[in-house]
Amino acid sequence: MTLRHPTVTNPEPTDEELLAWLDETVSLPRSAQIEHLVRQSTELQSRLNGLRQTRQSGALTLGEIWRSHRVGCFSREILARYARNEGGAGLSEQIRFHLETVECVWCQAVWESLSEDDLSRTDRVFQTSAGQWNHQDGTH
């Protein structure tokens, strides 16, 4: 499964992007772009060093905590349901935004590794569970 990557309209990285770049959690195209910019700009190198020092001093932003614990990420099962079009419109929009706009490398890796087995597993579990409930109710 492939994702389309939106074009980056602002080549100047934000502080959040620089921190994510340090953690190697930005998309490959954006990572290459940031690396190129950092190599060419002493101002950007200075910003990056300042961010690194702030992080090492123990000062964390809400965004860093969110990213480090992957709060916005989805489980493999949820991504498989999305692939099968089983999520509601709101959830589907949220997942699409997370994969295509945020370009979360963790969720993209899970997305790309989904197999046919992952895509049919929920159906098998549901059918098995439904069968159990029917037997418990006395219906067949």
N, C-alpha and C positions, 0 to 999 in steps of 0.2 A: 504494500500500500504506500503510495507516495503522497506527499503533501506539497502544496505549492507554497513557495516562500514569497512573502510580500517584498517589494523593493524598499530599501531603506531610503527615506527621503531626507533625513538629517544625518550626514556623515559624522558630525561631532558627537562623540559618545557622552552620555550622561554619567554622573557619578555611579548610579545604580548599574549601568552597563559596564563600567570599568571594574566594579567589584565582581559582577557576574563573569566578566572576562577573566579575572584572576582565578575564579573558581572553575573556569572552563565550562560554564553553563550557558553560553550564548551559542547561537547557531554557527555552523562552520563558515558560511559566507560573511556573517557579521564579525566573527572572531578574526578572520583574515583582514577584514577592513580595519578593525580596531588596531590590530597589531601593526599594520602598515602606518596608520596615523600616529601611533605611539612612537614608532621608530623615527618618524620625521619631525616630531614636535617636542621641543624641550619643555614647553608649557604643559603639554599633556603628560609627559614623563613626571614632571613635578607634581601635578595633580594626583597621578597614580601613586607616587611615593607617599604623598600626604594621606591618601585614603588607606594605604597599606599600614602606615603608622597609627592612624586612628583605630583601625581594626585591631592591630596588635596591642593597643592600650586597653582593649576590652570594651570600647564604646561600640555598641551595635545599634543599627537602625532596625525599625520594624520590618522593613523590606528584607534585610539580611536574615533576620530570624525566620521570616516567612519562607524565604528561599532555602535556607539550610535545613528546615524541617519539611520542606516540600508541601506546605499547607495547601497550595492551590492545585496539587497534582491529583490525578485520578487513578484508581486501581485498575489493574489489568482487566478485571471483570467489567467495570464500568466502560472502559474503552472498547471492549468486545461488544457490549450492548450497543454502544454508539455506532460501531461498524455495521451492526445488524439493523440499524435504524429503530432501535427499541427505546431510546431515550425520548423524553418529552421535548418539545420545542425549546424550552428554556435551557434544559441541560445540554441539548445538542449545540445550541448557540455558545454556551459557556465552554464546552469542550473544543469546538471549532476555534474559538477565540484563543484558548490556551495553546492549541497546537499550531495554529497558523499565524497569530499575531504576536503572542508572547514567545512563541517558538521554544517552548520548554524542551530541552534536550532529553530529559528523563522520559517524559511522556511520548515524545517523538520516537525514542528508541523502543519503548513498549509497543507503540502503535505499529511500527515497522516490523516488529517481531511477531505480531499476531498471526497465528496459523489457522487453518480451517478447523482444527480441533478446538481452538479457543472460541471460534465463532459458532460452533455447534454445541459446546459444552453446556451452556445455560439451558438450551432446549432439552438436552438429555436429563439434566438435573430437575428441571420443571416437570417433565413427563414422569420421572420416577417419583417425585414428591407428590404430584397430583394423584398418581396411582395409589400411593400410601394413604392419602387423605380419603380417597374414595373407599378403600377397604375398611378404614376405621369408622366411617359413617355407615357402613353397611350397604353402600351403593356400589354398583360396578359399572 
